Every structure is written in structure tokens, then in C-alpha cells.
């Protein structure tokens, strides 16, 4: 089954490629790999939430951040597809790096980044199994709660 067929089966519409907010490109091809820039959870040009992930008043709940990581992964998929001439040229996921802007006592970064890993697994199946890092950071661009970058393979 092609990636586009799998997306349709899952009811996932890929977003438009998020325009860069600084001096970089959304994705870069090197050999048979495409590296995405860090993708924020932008939806229709804006962040659905801002701030730090953690438990308590004024913080972004981890469950919400997990959904935002999923959005980041779909934004990365759109960027990679644009760079290689279509989503069906992508053959798998090599590496995911997730950054979670979190309060110091929050240690659930892996669970948050699962939002990205799980959707890529749903889309690519076995070819979606990947190496991964989940890192807690004090702040991200635009005060986003999460940022994800992905390395895809393609033909």
C-alpha cells in the first residue's frame, strides 16, 4: 500500500508545508535521505498552544503536548514530501528527534514524543520504526511546547 493510500485509509490530510520562520529550508535532501527542519505544531499558520509542558495551572498538559507532537510529525511529513516530489517517494522513517519545552521537574518527554512516533508508525508500518531522541528544553521558538525533526528515507 502506498503512503498516500495509507494516509487516506487513516483519514489523514497532510497539511501545507509550514513556511520557515528564519533562514532555513523546511527539508533538505542528501543521498537517499531527507532531513526535515524542526517542525512546530503549526495549524493553519498558528500555534494551537504555547508554553511549557508539565502538570499544573498555566502549563500545557502532557496529553495535549503528545497531540502537538503528532501535528509536528505530519508537518515534517509534508515538508519531506515536498522536497522529494511527493509523499509516495518516501519509503520509511530513520530517526525522530523531539524537543519538549518543559518545566524542570517534568520527565515525561518520551511519552510526549510518542505522539510523533506513533503516527509515523501508523502511516509507514514496519518501515516507520525508527531511532529516536526525546529531549527536554527550557524554551522553543515562538514558545511552542514541542518541536520535532525527522529523517526519512526515499527513492
C-alpha positions in Angstrom: 0.0 0.0 0.0 1.4 3.4 -0.9 1.9 6.2 1.7 -0.9 8.3 0.1 -3.3 5.3 0.2 -2.4 4.7 3.9 -3.0 8.4 4.7 -6.4 8.2 3.0 -7.2 5.0 4.9 -6.3 6.7 8.2 -8.3 9.8 7.3 -5.2 12.0 7.5 -5.0 15.1 5.3 -1.4 16.3 5.1 -1.1 20.0 6.0 0.5 22.6 3.7 4.2 22.9 4.3 4.9 25.4 7.1 6.9 28.3 5.8 10.3 28.9 7.6 10.3 31.5 10.3 14.1 32.1 9.9 17.0 31.4 7.5 16.5 27.7 6.6 14.5 25.4 4.3 11.8 23.0 5.6 13.6 19.9 4.3 16.9 19.0 2.7 17.7 16.0 0.5 21.1 14.3 0.9 21.6 11.0 -0.9 18.6 8.8 -0.2 17.6 10.6 2.9 15.6 13.7 3.5 16.2 15.7 6.7 13.4 18.0 7.9 14.0 21.2 9.9 12.5 21.2 13.3 8.7 21.4 12.9 6.4 23.2 15.3 2.8 22.1 15.8 1.5 24.8 13.4 -2.1 24.5 12.3 -3.3 27.0 9.6 -0.4 29.3 10.4 -0.6 29.5 14.1 0.3 27.5 17.2 -2.6 25.8 19.0 -0.9 26.4 22.3 2.2 27.9 23.8 4.2 27.5 27.0 5.8 24.8 29.0 4.7 21.2 29.3 4.0 20.0 32.9 1.4 19.4 35.5 -0.4 22.4 37.0 -2.2 25.7 36.3 -0.9 27.5 33.2 1.1 24.6 31.9 0.5 22.5 28.7 -0.7 19.0 29.8 1.4 16.2 28.5 -1.6 14.6 26.8 -2.1 17.8 24.8 1.6 18.0 24.0 1.5 14.5 22.7 -1.1 15.6 20.2 1.0 18.5 19.2 4.0 16.2 18.6 1.7 14.3 16.2 1.0 17.5 14.4 4.7 18.2 14.2 5.3 14.8 12.6 2.6 15.4 10.0 4.2 18.9 9.3 7.5 17.1 8.9 6.0 14.5 6.5 4.5 17.3 4.4 7.9 19.1 4.3 9.7 15.9 3.3 7.2 15.0 0.6 7.5 18.5 -0.9 11.3 18.1 -1.0 11.3 14.8 -2.8 8.4 15.3 -5.2 5.5 13.6 -3.4 4.6 11.5 -0.3 4.8 8.2 -2.2 8.5 8.6 -2.8 9.1 8.4 1.0 9.9 4.8 2.0 10.4 5.0 5.7 11.5 6.8 8.9 15.1 6.7 10.0 15.3 9.0 13.0 13.0 11.2 15.1 14.2 13.9 17.4 11.7 15.5 19.7 12.2 18.6 21.8 9.8 19.3 24.6 9.7 22.7 26.3 9.1 21.6 29.9 9.3 22.6 33.5 12.4 21.2 35.2 10.5 18.6 37.2 8.8 17.1 34.1 10.3 13.8 33.0 7.7 12.6 30.5 9.4 13.8 27.3 9.4 10.3 25.8 5.6 10.0 26.3 5.1 13.4 24.6 7.3 12.4 21.6 5.3 9.2 21.3 2.7 11.3 19.5 5.1 11.7 16.6 6.4 8.2 16.7 3.0 6.5 16.8 1.5 8.4 13.9 4.6 7.7 11.7 4.3 4.0 12.7 0.6 4.1 11.7 1.5 5.6 8.3 4.6 3.6 7.4 4.1 0.3 9.3 7.3 -1.6 9.9 9.2 1.0 7.8 8.1 3.6 10.3 10.2 2.0 13.1 13.0 4.5 13.9 15.7 5.6 16.2 14.7 8.4 18.5 15.7 11.1 21.0 13.3 12.9 23.3 14.8 15.9 24.9 13.6 18.4 27.5 14.5 22.0 26.8 13.8 25.3 28.6 12.2 27.1 25.6 11.4 26.6 21.9 10.8 29.0 19.1 7.6 31.0 19.4 7.2 29.5 22.9 6.0 26.2 21.2 5.5 23.3 23.7 7.1 20.8 21.3 9.2 20.6 18.1 10.0 17.5 16.1 12.5 16.8 13.3 12.5 13.7 11.2 14.9 11.9 8.9 13.1 9.9 6.1 14.4 7.5 3.5 13.1 7.9 -0.1 13.5 6.5 -3.6 
